[in-house]
Amino acid sequence: MSAEASTAVERHVARCAGVRLHWREAGAAGAPPLVLLHPSPRSGAMYESWLPRLAALGFRACALDTPGYGASDALPQPVTHLQDYLPVLRAWARQHLGGARPVVYGSATGAQLAIAWGRAHADDLRHLVLDNAAHFDDAERATLLARYFPDLRPRADGSHFRLAWTLATQMAQFFPWYEANEAHRFSIRVPDAAEVHASAMEFLAAGPGYADAYRAAFEHERAANVLGLTLPTTLLRWAGSPILQHVDRLLAEPRPAHIGVLHTPAPQSERLAVIEAHLVALPAT
């Protein structure tokens, strides 16, 4: 296989545990698998430009669309917790990874989904790399769950479009998004119209259930869930994280030796380079 072919991104759909799952993939079929899990309500599309770089480093890199997001079908039953997604993810891994245990990189909701997978089925996975994983206390969680997820059901006057645009704009600058003031600003950069459009469209594409995995992730965002992991894990401290103070709260907890910390700089290109070097250096087994 040529280098160009091995790093080309291909799109796939397969039925896994009764759900049509969509993913993007680059790299040789026999290469060590690296599974990328996205934040909500985004999709694996956010990793498309990263996949060729990961393939060039020797990985079979697979960016999944979580059920209900991107081009993947929603789960047939209502989502009550992140474990609801695991039968589909595990079926996909059994069907398409040939028994190889993947490294799983997850960000935000993707990180919490990786944690849930690792807690329930540690033997499935080789290593977790967790970005934007944090700890929220119960009062913070209650406030977020009450205010973070506005109703995006279609309205006759089209106001749901404006609301999706507001969400996409403010989420790129403030946390939580509804506190659009300097005290809650994490980025001075204002996203351009194309970025906001792409993000808003992913909200709308996910439909009224856009908050399903998102809400379950906030429910799961507790230090105890990370500290209970038994497989090798790396927590990333990204200097540009929108939830850095909550990441630091998690990192302040005493950790077992198999859970390490990697500091990554704020600029995206530098951040990815540090993550890539770490992934390449992980033990093969």
VENVEN-V382145 format. One record per residue. RES is the residue in one letter. SS is DSSP state (H for helix, E for strand, L for the rest). PHI is phi in degrees with one decimal (999 if undefined). PSI is psi in degrees with one decimal (999 if undefined). Layout:
res: (RES;RES)
ss: (SS;SS)
phi: (PHI;PHI)
psi: (PSI;PSI)
//
This chain:
res: (M;S;A;E;A;S;T;A;V;E;R;H;V;A;R;C;A;G;V;R;L;H;W;R;E;A;G;A;A;G;A;P;P;L;V;L;L;H;P;S;P;R;S;G;A;M;Y;E;S;W;L;P;R;L;A;A;L;G;F;R;A;C;A;L;D;T;P;G;Y;G;A;S;D;A;L;P;Q;P;V;T;H;L;Q;D;Y;L;P;V;L;R;A;W;A;R;Q;H;L;G;G;A;R;P;V;V;Y;G;S;A;T;G;A;Q;L;A;I;A;W;G;R;A;H;A;D;D;L;R;H;L;V;L;D;N;A;A;H;F;D;D;A;E;R;A;T;L;L;A;R;Y;F;P;D;L;R;P;R;A;D;G;S;H;F;R;L;A;W;T;L;A;T;Q;M;A;Q;F;F;P;W;Y;E;A;N;E;A;H;R;F;S;I;R;V;P;D;A;A;E;V;H;A;S;A;M;E;F;L;A;A;G;P;G;Y;A;D;A;Y;R;A;A;F;E;H;E;R;A;A;N;V;L;G;L;T;L;P;T;T;L;L;R;W;A;G;S;P;I;L;Q;H;V;D;R;L;L;A;E;P;R;P;A;H;I;G;V;L;H;T;P;A;P;Q;S;E;R;L;A;V;I;E;A;H;L;V;A;L;P;A;T)
ss: (L;L;H;H;H;H;H;L;L;E;E;E;E;E;E;E;L;L;E;E;E;E;E;E;E;E;L;L;L;L;L;E;E;E;E;E;E;L;L;L;L;L;L;H;H;H;H;H;H;H;H;H;H;H;H;H;L;L;E;E;E;E;E;E;L;L;L;L;L;L;L;L;L;L;L;L;L;L;L;L;L;H;H;H;H;H;H;H;H;H;H;H;H;H;H;H;L;L;L;L;L;E;E;E;E;E;E;L;H;H;H;H;H;H;H;H;H;H;H;H;L;H;H;H;E;E;E;E;E;E;E;L;L;L;L;L;L;H;H;H;H;H;H;H;H;H;H;L;L;L;L;L;L;L;L;L;L;L;H;H;H;H;H;H;H;H;H;H;H;H;H;L;L;E;L;L;L;L;L;L;L;H;H;H;E;L;L;L;L;L;L;L;H;H;H;H;H;H;H;H;H;H;H;H;H;H;H;H;H;H;H;H;H;H;H;H;H;H;H;H;L;L;H;H;H;H;H;L;L;L;L;L;E;E;E;E;E;E;L;L;L;L;L;H;H;H;H;H;H;H;H;L;L;L;L;L;L;L;E;E;E;E;E;E;L;L;L;H;H;H;H;H;H;H;H;H;H;H;H;H;H;L;L;L;L)
phi: (999;-71.7;-61.3;-63.7;-66.7;-71.5;-102.4;-69.4;-89.4;-117.2;-112.1;-135.0;-136.2;-146.1;-87.2;-129.7;51.2;82.7;-118.9;-75.4;-109.1;-109.0;-150.3;-106.9;-146.1;-144.7;116.1;-70.1;-59.2;-91.0;-75.0;-57.8;-78.2;-129.4;-103.2;-109.8;-115.2;-95.6;-69.2;-92.2;-96.7;-76.6;-147.4;-62.7;-58.0;-65.6;-99.7;-58.4;-74.4;-85.6;-56.9;-61.0;-65.2;-67.9;-63.8;-65.1;-83.1;104.7;-101.4;-93.1;-95.5;-126.3;-104.8;-84.1;-92.2;-55.4;-48.5;96.3;-128.9;58.8;-102.5;-89.3;-64.1;-72.6;-64.2;-72.4;-112.9;-59.2;-84.3;-112.2;-160.1;-63.1;-60.1;-62.1;-83.5;-65.5;-56.7;-69.4;-62.3;-68.8;-63.5;-60.6;-62.9;-63.7;-76.3;-124.2;-110.2;59.6;86.3;-73.6;-86.3;-84.7;-78.4;-117.6;-103.9;-136.3;-121.2;56.4;-54.6;-60.0;-66.6;-66.0;-65.5;-63.2;-63.2;-60.3;-62.4;-65.8;-66.8;-83.3;-145.0;-58.3;-70.3;-70.0;-120.8;-95.1;-161.9;-108.1;-122.5;-114.0;-105.0;53.8;-95.5;-147.4;-130.1;-117.6;-81.8;-64.0;-67.2;-61.5;-62.7;-62.7;-65.9;-61.8;-65.1;-80.3;-119.2;-80.2;-120.8;-67.1;-73.9;-107.7;-62.7;-57.1;-120.6;-60.7;-88.9;74.0;-66.0;-65.8;-65.4;-61.7;-65.3;-62.2;-64.4;-62.7;-56.9;-63.4;-69.5;-76.5;-66.1;-80.9;-131.7;-132.1;-134.9;-69.1;-60.4;-78.8;-101.4;-84.2;-142.1;-63.2;-64.3;-113.9;-79.2;-114.0;-142.2;-86.7;-80.0;-90.0;-65.1;-79.1;-61.0;-65.2;-65.2;-63.4;-59.5;-61.2;-68.9;-62.3;-65.2;-71.2;-57.1;-68.0;-65.0;-71.0;76.8;-58.0;-89.2;-58.0;-90.7;-56.8;-70.2;-58.9;-63.5;-62.8;-67.2;-62.2;-61.4;-92.6;-80.0;-132.6;-57.3;-59.0;-69.4;-73.7;-68.0;-84.8;-67.4;-112.7;-101.0;-57.3;-142.1;-121.0;-93.9;-94.4;-106.1;-85.3;-63.2;-99.6;-62.2;-65.4;-119.2;-58.0;-63.5;-81.2;-62.7;-63.4;-63.8;-65.2;-67.5;-74.9;-73.3;-60.6;-121.4;-67.8;-64.2;-81.2;-112.4;-105.1;-128.7;-124.8;-88.5;-124.1;-72.0;-67.9;-59.8;-60.0;-64.6;-68.2;-59.5;-64.0;-62.9;-66.8;-62.9;-60.9;-61.6;-67.3;-60.7;-64.4;-84.3;-63.4;-58.2;-70.3;-129.8)
psi: (133.9;159.2;-38.2;-43.3;-38.9;-21.3;-0.2;142.2;126.0;152.4;139.9;153.5;134.1;152.6;121.9;119.0;39.2;3.2;133.2;115.6;133.3;140.1;159.5;145.0;143.7;146.1;165.1;143.5;-32.6;2.7;158.8;130.2;140.3;117.0;130.6;125.7;132.0;162.2;162.5;149.4;37.9;-164.6;179.3;-12.2;-29.3;-19.6;2.6;-40.7;-17.2;-28.2;-45.5;-35.8;-41.7;-37.8;-39.9;-23.3;-3.0;13.3;153.0;97.5;125.6;118.9;106.0;148.7;114.4;140.9;129.5;-5.7;155.8;-130.3;12.1;143.4;152.4;159.9;148.6;-20.6;158.7;143.5;124.8;-26.3;168.5;-26.8;-20.3;-25.9;-16.1;-39.0;-38.2;-46.3;-42.4;-39.1;-41.2;-45.8;-42.3;-40.6;-28.7;-4.5;3.8;30.0;-6.8;140.4;123.4;154.9;137.4;121.5;128.0;144.0;133.3;-117.3;-40.7;-36.1;-43.3;-36.0;-40.3;-40.0;-45.4;-41.9;-47.0;-35.7;-42.0;-30.6;64.0;-32.6;-13.7;-26.8;154.2;-41.7;144.1;136.8;113.3;115.5;141.3;39.3;136.2;-176.2;130.2;141.6;172.6;-37.5;-43.6;-43.3;-42.3;-41.1;-44.7;-45.2;-27.9;-28.6;-15.7;-20.3;79.8;159.1;118.0;19.8;144.2;137.8;149.4;-30.1;1.8;10.9;-19.0;-27.1;-46.9;-39.8;-42.0;-38.2;-42.5;-45.5;-50.4;-37.2;-49.6;-28.7;-23.0;-4.8;-27.1;147.9;128.1;160.2;-30.2;-7.6;72.6;70.9;167.6;-30.4;-23.4;11.6;133.0;-11.2;134.2;-9.7;127.3;123.2;145.7;171.1;-37.0;-40.4;-45.3;-42.0;-46.7;-42.9;-44.2;-37.0;-32.0;-35.6;-51.7;-36.4;-33.3;-19.0;-167.2;-22.3;19.7;-26.0;-1.4;-60.4;-34.1;-51.0;-42.9;-33.8;-43.0;-38.4;-30.0;-8.4;75.0;141.2;-36.8;-33.4;-34.2;-46.7;-17.4;-2.7;142.8;-6.0;160.8;133.5;142.2;123.4;128.0;131.5;94.6;121.9;-20.5;11.4;136.7;-19.2;36.4;-40.1;-31.0;-31.1;-45.7;-32.2;-40.5;-44.4;-20.5;-14.5;141.4;134.0;147.0;163.0;-26.4;-0.2;107.7;175.9;136.1;126.0;130.1;139.5;165.5;-45.6;136.4;-44.5;-41.5;-40.1;-48.7;-36.3;-40.4;-43.0;-43.7;-43.7;-38.0;-43.7;-42.3;-32.7;-6.1;143.8;147.0;-20.5;999)
//
